[in-house]
Amino acid sequence: MPRKEPVMPLTSSPTRYGSVAIAIHWITALAILGMLASGLTAANTEDEAVKLTLLRGHAITGALIGVLTLLRIVWWLFLDRRPADATGLSRGQVLASHVVHYGLYAVILVMVSSGIATLILSGGGAQLAGAAPLPLPDFTLAPPFTVHGLLARALIVLLIGHIGAALWHQFVRRGRLLARMGLGS
C-alpha cells in the first residue's frame, strides 16, 4: 500500500508555519517582486500606452498585496500563532528579525495607501479605469507620490535584509530556516 504524505496543517506549530501563513507569504512575495518590477519599469518608460498597461497591473497587484497583508495581520491576531523564534539567535538577531517583519508590514500598508492617494489626487485613476483618455497625469505632482517612491526604496532595503538573513541562516548557519516557511523538510 502506498504511503500517504502527511497533510500540512492550516495553522502553525511551534517550529513551522502552517499552510495558510505559508501561502500568504509566498503569494505576497511574488506579488511584491512583480509590483516593484512594474513600478520601476513604468517610471522609466516614455510610451504612454505601455506605461498605462504597467500601471494597471501595478495598481491591481498593489491592492492585492494590501489585502494579503491585512489578511496576514488578522490571521496572526485572531486565528493562528507564529512559531517560536528560530533557535540559536542572539537577542539582537531576534530584535532585528521582528523589526524587519513589522517594518515590512508597515511599509506595505503605507505604500498601498500612498498609491491609492496618488491615483485619487492626480486624477490618474480615471485613465487606469479606462474612463479617460491618455495622456497620464504627472504623478510626481501628487504629494503622496514622494512618500510612495521613498517607501519603495525602504521596501527594497527591508527585502534585502529579510532575504539575506533567511539565506544566511539556511546556508551559512545550516539552520534549515526555509523549511519553517515550506521549502524543504
DRENPA-3360 file (N, C-alpha, C; in nm, 2 decimals, always signed):
BEGIN
1 = MPRKEPVM = +0.08/-0.12/+0.00/+0.00/+0.00/+0.00/+0.09/+0.12/+0.00 ~ +0.06/+0.22/-0.09/+0.15/+0.34/-0.09/+0.13/+0.42/+0.03 ~ +0.24/+0.48/+0.08/+0.24/+0.56/+0.20/+0.19/+0.70/+0.17 ~ +0.10/+0.75/+0.25/+0.05/+0.88/+0.23/+0.14/+0.99/+0.29 ~ +0.16/+1.10/+0.22/+0.23/+1.21/+0.28/+0.14/+1.28/+0.38 ~ +0.20/+1.33/+0.49/+0.12/+1.40/+0.59/+0.07/+1.53/+0.53 ~ -0.05/+1.57/+0.56/-0.11/+1.70/+0.51/-0.06/+1.81/+0.60 ~ -0.01/+1.92/+0.54/+0.03/+2.03/+0.62/-0.09/+2.09/+0.69;
9 = PLTSSPTR = -0.08/+2.12/+0.82/-0.19/+2.18/+0.89/-0.21/+2.33/+0.85 ~ -0.33/+2.38/+0.86/-0.36/+2.51/+0.83/-0.29/+2.61/+0.92 ~ -0.28/+2.58/+1.05/-0.22/+2.67/+1.14/-0.08/+2.62/+1.17 ~ +0.00/+2.71/+1.24/+0.14/+2.69/+1.26/+0.16/+2.60/+1.39 ~ +0.27/+2.54/+1.38/+0.32/+2.46/+1.50/+0.42/+2.54/+1.57 ~ +0.48/+2.50/+1.68/+0.58/+2.58/+1.75/+0.71/+2.59/+1.67 ~ +0.73/+2.51/+1.56/+0.85/+2.51/+1.49/+0.83/+2.54/+1.34 ~ +0.71/+2.54/+1.29/+0.69/+2.56/+1.15/+0.56/+2.64/+1.12;
17 = YGSVAIAI = +0.56/+2.71/+1.02/+0.44/+2.79/+0.98/+0.34/+2.69/+0.92 ~ +0.21/+2.73/+0.93/+0.10/+2.65/+0.87/+0.08/+2.69/+0.73 ~ +0.00/+2.61/+0.66/-0.02/+2.63/+0.51/-0.08/+2.76/+0.48 ~ -0.17/+2.82/+0.56/-0.23/+2.95/+0.53/-0.12/+3.06/+0.54 ~ -0.04/+3.06/+0.64/+0.07/+3.16/+0.66/+0.17/+3.14/+0.54 ~ +0.20/+3.02/+0.51/+0.30/+3.00/+0.40/+0.24/+3.05/+0.27 ~ +0.12/+3.02/+0.24/+0.06/+3.06/+0.11/+0.05/+3.21/+0.11 ~ +0.01/+3.28/+0.21/+0.01/+3.42/+0.22/+0.15/+3.48/+0.19;
25 = HWITALAI = +0.25/+3.42/+0.26/+0.39/+3.47/+0.25/+0.44/+3.47/+0.11 ~ +0.42/+3.35/+0.04/+0.48/+3.33/-0.09/+0.40/+3.40/-0.20 ~ +0.27/+3.41/-0.19/+0.19/+3.49/-0.29/+0.23/+3.63/-0.27 ~ +0.24/+3.68/-0.15/+0.28/+3.82/-0.13/+0.42/+3.85/-0.18 ~ +0.51/+3.76/-0.16/+0.65/+3.78/-0.20/+0.66/+3.79/-0.35 ~ +0.59/+3.70/-0.42/+0.59/+3.70/-0.57/+0.52/+3.83/-0.62 ~ +0.41/+3.87/-0.56/+0.34/+3.99/-0.60/+0.42/+4.11/-0.58 ~ +0.50/+4.12/-0.47/+0.59/+4.23/-0.44/+0.69/+4.24/-0.55;
33 = LGMLASGL = +0.75/+4.13/-0.58/+0.86/+4.14/-0.69/+0.80/+4.19/-0.82 ~ +0.68/+4.14/-0.85/+0.61/+4.19/-0.98/+0.58/+4.33/-0.97 ~ +0.53/+4.38/-0.85/+0.49/+4.52/-0.83/+0.61/+4.61/-0.84 ~ +0.72/+4.57/-0.78/+0.84/+4.65/-0.79/+0.89/+4.66/-0.93 ~ +0.89/+4.55/-1.00/+0.94/+4.55/-1.14/+0.84/+4.64/-1.23 ~ +0.71/+4.63/-1.21/+0.62/+4.71/-1.29/+0.63/+4.85/-1.26 ~ +0.65/+4.89/-1.13/+0.66/+5.03/-1.09/+0.78/+5.09/-1.14 ~ +0.90/+5.02/-1.13/+1.02/+5.08/-1.18/+1.02/+5.09/-1.33;
41 = TAANTEDE = +0.97/+4.99/-1.40/+0.96/+4.99/-1.54/+0.87/+5.10/-1.59 ~ +0.75/+5.12/-1.53/+0.66/+5.23/-1.57/+0.73/+5.36/-1.55 ~ +0.80/+5.38/-1.44/+0.87/+5.51/-1.41/+0.97/+5.54/-1.51 ~ +1.02/+5.44/-1.58/+1.13/+5.46/-1.68/+1.09/+5.45/-1.82 ~ +0.96/+5.44/-1.85/+0.92/+5.43/-1.99/+0.85/+5.56/-2.04 ~ +0.87/+5.59/-2.16/+0.81/+5.71/-2.22/+0.68/+5.68/-2.29 ~ +0.66/+5.56/-2.34/+0.54/+5.52/-2.41/+0.42/+5.52/-2.32 ~ +0.33/+5.61/-2.34/+0.21/+5.63/-2.25/+0.12/+5.50/-2.25;
49 = AVKLTLLR = +0.11/+5.43/-2.36/+0.02/+5.31/-2.36/+0.09/+5.20/-2.28 ~ +0.22/+5.18/-2.30/+0.29/+5.08/-2.22/+0.29/+5.12/-2.07 ~ +0.31/+5.25/-2.04/+0.30/+5.29/-1.90/+0.17/+5.26/-1.84 ~ +0.06/+5.29/-1.92/-0.08/+5.27/-1.87/-0.10/+5.12/-1.84 ~ -0.06/+5.03/-1.92/-0.07/+4.89/-1.90/+0.01/+4.85/-1.78 ~ +0.13/+4.89/-1.76/+0.21/+4.86/-1.65/+0.15/+4.91/-1.52 ~ +0.09/+5.03/-1.52/+0.04/+5.09/-1.40/-0.10/+5.02/-1.36 ~ -0.17/+4.98/-1.46/-0.29/+4.90/-1.43/-0.25/+4.77/-1.35;
57 = GHAITGAL = -0.16/+4.70/-1.40/-0.11/+4.58/-1.33/-0.05/+4.62/-1.19 ~ +0.02/+4.73/-1.19/+0.08/+4.77/-1.07/-0.02/+4.80/-0.96 ~ -0.13/+4.87/-1.00/-0.23/+4.91/-0.91/-0.31/+4.79/-0.86 ~ -0.34/+4.70/-0.95/-0.42/+4.58/-0.91/-0.33/+4.49/-0.81 ~ -0.21/+4.48/-0.85/-0.12/+4.40/-0.77/-0.09/+4.46/-0.63 ~ -0.08/+4.60/-0.63/-0.07/+4.67/-0.50/-0.19/+4.65/-0.41 ~ -0.31/+4.65/-0.47/-0.43/+4.63/-0.39/-0.43/+4.49/-0.34 ~ -0.39/+4.39/-0.42/-0.39/+4.25/-0.37/-0.29/+4.24/-0.26;
65 = IGVLTLLR = -0.17/+4.30/-0.27/-0.07/+4.29/-0.16/-0.13/+4.36/-0.03 ~ -0.20/+4.47/-0.05/-0.26/+4.53/+0.07/-0.36/+4.44/+0.14 ~ -0.44/+4.37/+0.06/-0.54/+4.28/+0.11/-0.47/+4.16/+0.18 ~ -0.37/+4.11/+0.11/-0.30/+3.99/+0.17/-0.23/+4.03/+0.30 ~ -0.18/+4.15/+0.31/-0.11/+4.20/+0.43/-0.21/+4.21/+0.54 ~ -0.32/+4.27/+0.52/-0.43/+4.28/+0.62/-0.48/+4.15/+0.66 ~ -0.49/+4.06/+0.56/-0.53/+3.92/+0.60/-0.43/+3.85/+0.69 ~ -0.30/+3.87/+0.66/-0.19/+3.82/+0.74/-0.20/+3.87/+0.88;
73 = IVWWLFLD = -0.22/+4.00/+0.90/-0.23/+4.06/+1.03/-0.35/+4.00/+1.11 ~ -0.47/+3.99/+1.04/-0.58/+3.93/+1.10/-0.56/+3.79/+1.14 ~ -0.49/+3.72/+1.05/-0.46/+3.57/+1.07/-0.38/+3.56/+1.20 ~ -0.27/+3.64/+1.22/-0.19/+3.63/+1.33/-0.26/+3.68/+1.46 ~ -0.34/+3.78/+1.45/-0.41/+3.83/+1.57/-0.52/+3.74/+1.62 ~ -0.59/+3.67/+1.53/-0.71/+3.61/+1.58/-0.71/+3.46/+1.55 ~ -0.64/+3.41/+1.46/-0.66/+3.27/+1.41/-0.54/+3.18/+1.43 ~ -0.42/+3.23/+1.44/-0.30/+3.15/+1.45/-0.20/+3.22/+1.54;
81 = RRPADATG = -0.10/+3.14/+1.57/+0.02/+3.20/+1.64/+0.14/+3.16/+1.57 ~ +0.23/+3.26/+1.57/+0.36/+3.24/+1.50/+0.44/+3.13/+1.57 ~ +0.52/+3.06/+1.49/+0.61/+2.97/+1.56/+0.71/+3.04/+1.64 ~ +0.77/+2.98/+1.74/+0.87/+3.04/+1.82/+0.99/+3.09/+1.73 ~ +1.06/+3.19/+1.78/+1.18/+3.24/+1.70/+1.27/+3.12/+1.68 ~ +1.34/+3.13/+1.57/+1.44/+3.02/+1.54/+1.54/+3.01/+1.65 ~ +1.58/+2.88/+1.67/+1.68/+2.86/+1.78/+1.82/+2.91/+1.75 ~ +1.89/+2.94/+1.85/+2.03/+2.98/+1.83/+2.05/+3.13/+1.79;
89 = LSRGQVLA = +1.95/+3.21/+1.80/+1.96/+3.35/+1.77/+1.99/+3.43/+1.89 ~ +2.07/+3.53/+1.87/+2.10/+3.62/+1.98/+1.98/+3.72/+2.00 ~ +1.98/+3.79/+2.11/+1.87/+3.88/+2.14/+1.86/+3.99/+2.03 ~ +1.98/+4.03/+1.98/+1.99/+4.13/+1.88/+1.93/+4.08/+1.74 ~ +1.96/+3.95/+1.71/+1.91/+3.90/+1.59/+1.76/+3.88/+1.60 ~ +1.70/+3.84/+1.71/+1.56/+3.83/+1.73/+1.50/+3.97/+1.71 ~ +1.55/+4.07/+1.78/+1.50/+4.20/+1.76/+1.50/+4.25/+1.62 ~ +1.62/+4.23/+1.55/+1.63/+4.27/+1.41/+1.52/+4.20/+1.33;
97 = SHVVHYGL = +1.50/+4.07/+1.35/+1.40/+3.99/+1.28/+1.26/+4.06/+1.30 ~ +1.23/+4.09/+1.42/+1.10/+4.15/+1.45/+1.08/+4.29/+1.38 ~ +1.19/+4.37/+1.39/+1.19/+4.50/+1.33/+1.16/+4.49/+1.18 ~ +1.24/+4.40/+1.12/+1.22/+4.38/+0.97/+1.08/+4.34/+0.93 ~ +1.03/+4.24/+1.01/+0.90/+4.18/+0.97/+0.79/+4.29/+0.99 ~ +0.79/+4.36/+1.11/+0.69/+4.46/+1.13/+0.71/+4.58/+1.04 ~ +0.84/+4.61/+1.01/+0.87/+4.72/+0.91/+0.81/+4.68/+0.77 ~ +0.82/+4.56/+0.73/+0.76/+4.52/+0.60/+0.61/+4.54/+0.60;
105 = YAVILVMV = +0.55/+4.50/+0.71/+0.40/+4.52/+0.71/+0.37/+4.67/+0.71 ~ +0.43/+4.75/+0.79/+0.40/+4.89/+0.79/+0.43/+4.96/+0.65 ~ +0.55/+4.93/+0.60/+0.58/+4.99/+0.47/+0.48/+4.95/+0.36 ~ +0.44/+4.82/+0.36/+0.35/+4.78/+0.26/+0.22/+4.85/+0.27 ~ +0.16/+4.86/+0.39/+0.03/+4.93/+0.41/+0.04/+5.07/+0.38 ~ +0.15/+5.14/+0.41/+0.16/+5.28/+0.38/+0.18/+5.30/+0.23 ~ +0.25/+5.21/+0.17/+0.27/+5.22/+0.02/+0.14/+5.20/-0.05 ~ +0.06/+5.11/-0.01/-0.07/+5.09/-0.07/-0.16/+5.21/-0.05;
113 = SSGIATLI = -0.16/+5.27/+0.07/-0.23/+5.39/+0.09/-0.18/+5.51/+0.01 ~ -0.05/+5.52/+0.00/+0.01/+5.64/-0.08/-0.02/+5.61/-0.23 ~ -0.02/+5.49/-0.27/-0.05/+5.46/-0.41/-0.19/+5.50/-0.45 ~ -0.29/+5.46/-0.36/-0.43/+5.50/-0.38/-0.44/+5.65/-0.38 ~ -0.38/+5.71/-0.28/-0.39/+5.86/-0.27/-0.33/+5.93/-0.39 ~ -0.22/+5.88/-0.44/-0.16/+5.93/-0.56/-0.26/+5.93/-0.68 ~ -0.32/+5.81/-0.70/-0.42/+5.80/-0.81/-0.54/+5.89/-0.79 ~ -0.59/+5.91/-0.67/-0.70/+5.99/-0.64/-0.66/+6.14/-0.67;
121 = LSGGGAQL = -0.55/+6.18/-0.61/-0.51/+6.33/-0.61/-0.46/+6.37/-0.75 ~ -0.41/+6.28/-0.82/-0.35/+6.31/-0.96/-0.46/+6.30/-1.06 ~ -0.57/+6.23/-1.03/-0.67/+6.21/-1.14/-0.64/+6.09/-1.23 ~ -0.53/+6.02/-1.20/-0.49/+5.91/-1.28/-0.58/+5.79/-1.27 ~ -0.66/+5.78/-1.17/-0.75/+5.66/-1.16/-0.84/+5.65/-1.27 ~ -0.88/+5.76/-1.33/-0.98/+5.76/-1.45/-0.91/+5.69/-1.57 ~ -0.78/+5.72/-1.59/-0.71/+5.66/-1.70/-0.70/+5.51/-1.68 ~ -0.66/+5.48/-1.55/-0.64/+5.33/-1.52/-0.77/+5.26/-1.54;
129 = AGAAPLPL = -0.88/+5.32/-1.51/-1.01/+5.25/-1.52/-1.06/+5.25/-1.66 ~ -0.99/+5.32/-1.75/-1.03/+5.33/-1.89/-1.14/+5.43/-1.91 ~ -1.17/+5.52/-1.81/-1.28/+5.62/-1.82/-1.23/+5.76/-1.88 ~ -1.10/+5.77/-1.90/-1.05/+5.90/-1.95/-0.93/+5.86/-2.05 ~ -0.92/+5.95/-2.15/-0.81/+5.92/-2.25/-0.67/+5.96/-2.19 ~ -0.57/+5.91/-2.26/-0.43/+5.95/-2.23/-0.42/+6.09/-2.27 ~ -0.32/+6.17/-2.22/-0.20/+6.12/-2.15/-0.23/+6.11/-2.00 ~ -0.14/+6.03/-1.94/-0.15/+6.01/-1.79/-0.11/+6.15/-1.73;
137 = PDFTLAPP = -0.16/+6.17/-1.61/-0.12/+6.29/-1.54/+0.03/+6.27/-1.49 ~ +0.09/+6.38/-1.45/+0.22/+6.38/-1.39/+0.20/+6.34/-1.24 ~ +0.23/+6.21/-1.21/+0.21/+6.16/-1.08/+0.30/+6.23/-0.97 ~ +0.41/+6.28/-1.02/+0.51/+6.34/-0.93/+0.45/+6.46/-0.86 ~ +0.35/+6.52/-0.92/+0.29/+6.64/-0.86/+0.20/+6.61/-0.74 ~ +0.16/+6.49/-0.73/+0.08/+6.45/-0.61/+0.17/+6.42/-0.49 ~ +0.15/+6.49/-0.38/+0.24/+6.47/-0.27/+0.26/+6.33/-0.22 ~ +0.15/+6.24/-0.22/+0.18/+6.11/-0.18/+0.27/+6.03/-0.26;
145 = FTVHGLLA = +0.29/+6.07/-0.39/+0.39/+6.00/-0.48/+0.53/+6.00/-0.42 ~ +0.57/+6.11/-0.36/+0.70/+6.12/-0.29/+0.71/+6.02/-0.19 ~ +0.61/+6.00/-0.10/+0.61/+5.90/+0.00/+0.62/+5.76/-0.06 ~ +0.54/+5.74/-0.16/+0.54/+5.61/-0.23/+0.68/+5.57/-0.28 ~ +0.74/+5.67/-0.35/+0.88/+5.64/-0.40/+0.98/+5.62/-0.29 ~ +0.98/+5.69/-0.18/+1.07/+5.67/-0.07/+1.05/+5.54/-0.01 ~ +0.92/+5.50/+0.01/+0.89/+5.37/+0.07/+0.93/+5.25/-0.02 ~ +0.92/+5.28/-0.15/+0.97/+5.17/-0.24/+1.11/+5.14/-0.22;
153 = RALIVLLI = +1.19/+5.24/-0.20/+1.34/+5.22/-0.17/+1.35/+5.15/-0.03 ~ +1.27/+5.19/+0.07/+1.28/+5.13/+0.20/+1.24/+4.98/+0.19 ~ +1.13/+4.95/+0.11/+1.09/+4.82/+0.09/+1.20/+4.73/+0.03 ~ +1.27/+4.78/-0.06/+1.38/+4.71/-0.12/+1.49/+4.68/-0.02 ~ +1.52/+4.78/+0.07/+1.62/+4.76/+0.17/+1.57/+4.65/+0.27 ~ +1.45/+4.66/+0.31/+1.39/+4.56/+0.40/+1.39/+4.42/+0.34 ~ +1.36/+4.41/+0.21/+1.36/+4.28/+0.14/+1.50/+4.22/+0.13 ~ +1.59/+4.31/+0.11/+1.73/+4.26/+0.10/+1.77/+4.20/+0.24;
161 = GHIGAALW = +1.74/+4.28/+0.34/+1.77/+4.23/+0.48/+1.70/+4.10/+0.51 ~ +1.57/+4.09/+0.48/+1.49/+3.97/+0.50/+1.54/+3.85/+0.43 ~ +1.56/+3.87/+0.30/+1.61/+3.75/+0.22/+1.75/+3.72/+0.25 ~ +1.83/+3.82/+0.27/+1.97/+3.79/+0.31/+1.98/+3.72/+0.44 ~ +1.91/+3.75/+0.54/+1.91/+3.69/+0.67/+1.86/+3.54/+0.66 ~ +1.75/+3.52/+0.58/+1.70/+3.39/+0.56/+1.80/+3.30/+0.49 ~ +1.87/+3.35/+0.39/+1.97/+3.27/+0.32/+2.09/+3.25/+0.41 ~ +2.13/+3.34/+0.49/+2.24/+3.33/+0.58/+2.21/+3.22/+0.68;
169 = HQFVRRGR = +2.09/+3.22/+0.74/+2.06/+3.12/+0.83/+2.05/+2.98/+0.77 ~ +2.00/+2.98/+0.65/+1.98/+2.85/+0.58/+2.12/+2.79/+0.53 ~ +2.20/+2.87/+0.47/+2.32/+2.81/+0.41/+2.45/+2.83/+0.48 ~ +2.46/+2.93/+0.57/+2.58/+2.95/+0.65/+2.57/+2.89/+0.78 ~ +2.46/+2.91/+0.85/+2.44/+2.85/+0.98/+2.38/+2.72/+0.97 ~ +2.33/+2.68/+0.85/+2.27/+2.55/+0.83/+2.15/+2.52/+0.93 ~ +2.07/+2.63/+0.95/+1.96/+2.62/+1.04/+1.83/+2.57/+0.99 ~ +1.82/+2.53/+0.86/+1.70/+2.48/+0.79/+1.59/+2.58/+0.81;
177 = LLARMGLG = +1.62/+2.71/+0.81/+1.51/+2.81/+0.84/+1.41/+2.81/+0.73 ~ +1.45/+2.78/+0.60/+1.35/+2.78/+0.50/+1.24/+2.67/+0.51 ~ +1.28/+2.56/+0.58/+1.18/+2.46/+0.60/+1.06/+2.51/+0.68 ~ +1.09/+2.60/+0.77/+0.98/+2.66/+0.85/+0.88/+2.73/+0.76 ~ +0.92/+2.78/+0.64/+0.83/+2.85/+0.55/+0.80/+2.77/+0.43 ~ +0.80/+2.63/+0.45/+0.75/+2.54/+0.34/+0.85/+2.50/+0.24 ~ +0.98/+2.54/+0.25/+1.07/+2.50/+0.15/+1.17/+2.39/+0.21 ~ +1.14/+2.27/+0.17/+1.23/+2.16/+0.22/+1.16/+2.10/+0.34;
185 = S = +1.24/+2.00/+0.40/+1.19/+1.94/+0.52/+1.27/+1.96/+0.64;
% end
